Amino acid sequence: MRYRVPDTVAWVVGEDIGSDNGVYITSILDGRPYVLRDTAQMIWLVAAEGGDLAVDVEVPDDQDAATVRAQVSDFAAHLVSLGLLEEVT
C-alpha cells in the first residue's frame, strides 16, 4: 500500500533543523504536533517518499514478516485516521 502526505500537513526531519532525531509533523488544520522516532520515523519516511510500505519497510531477521507487516499496516491506518497520511489508490 502506498500513501501520500496531504497538503494540510507540514513535516520536517529533526536533523534538517539541527534538532533531535525524529520527524516533526503538524496538521495545519488544527496545529496539533506529532513527533515520530525510530520505527515510526522509518515508516513515515517510506510513506512520505511514496514507497510501498508492504515492500519497502525492512523486517528484522528475528521477527515474523507477516506480523511486522500487519503492525506497519495498522500504524499507517492510524496515521490516516489522524489525517496525517492519505492512501494512494
C-alpha positions in Angstrom: 0.0 0.0 0.0 1.2 3.5 -0.8 0.4 6.7 0.9 1.0 10.4 0.5 1.2 13.4 2.8 -1.9 15.7 2.4 -1.4 19.3 1.6 -2.7 20.2 5.1 0.3 18.5 6.8 3.7 20.0 7.3 6.7 18.0 8.4 10.4 18.1 8.8 13.2 15.7 9.8 14.7 16.9 13.0 18.3 16.5 11.7 17.5 19.0 9.0 16.8 21.7 11.5 19.5 20.8 14.0 17.1 19.2 16.4 16.9 15.8 18.0 16.3 12.8 15.8 12.7 12.3 14.7 10.2 13.5 12.3 8.2 16.6 13.4 4.7 16.7 11.9 1.8 19.1 12.3 -1.6 19.4 10.8 -2.1 23.0 9.7 -5.9 22.5 10.2 -5.6 22.1 14.0 -2.0 22.8 14.8 -1.6 19.5 16.7 2.1 18.5 16.8 3.5 14.9 16.5 7.0 13.6 16.8 7.8 10.2 15.3 11.0 8.4 16.2 12.7 5.1 15.5 10.5 2.6 13.6 7.6 5.1 13.4 10.0 7.6 11.7 11.1 5.0 9.2 7.5 4.1 8.4 6.7 7.8 7.9 9.7 8.4 5.6 8.9 5.4 3.4 5.2 6.6 3.1 6.1 10.2 2.6 8.6 9.4 -0.1 5.9 7.4 -2.0 7.3 3.9 -1.1 5.2 0.8 -0.7 5.0 0.0 3.0 4.5 -3.7 2.3 7.7 -3.9 0.3 10.0 -1.1 1.5 9.8 -1.4 5.3 12.5 -3.7 6.4 11.6 -6.7 8.6 14.2 -7.6 11.2 15.6 -11.1 10.8 14.4 -12.2 14.2 10.7 -11.2 13.6 7.9 -12.8 11.7 7.3 -10.9 8.4 3.5 -11.2 8.5 3.3 -9.9 12.0 5.5 -6.9 11.2 3.7 -6.1 8.0 0.4 -6.2 9.9 1.8 -3.8 12.6 3.1 -1.4 9.9 -0.3 -1.5 8.2 -2.1 -0.8 11.5 0.2 2.1 12.2 -0.3 3.6 8.7 -4.1 3.3 9.2 -3.7 5.2 12.5 -1.8 8.0 10.7 -4.6 8.1 8.1 -7.2 8.3 10.9 -5.3 11.3 12.3 -5.3 13.0 8.8 -1.5 12.8 8.6 -1.5 10.4 5.6 -3.8 9.6 2.7 -4.0 6.3 0.9 -3.0 6.4 -2.7 -5.3 4.4 -5.0 
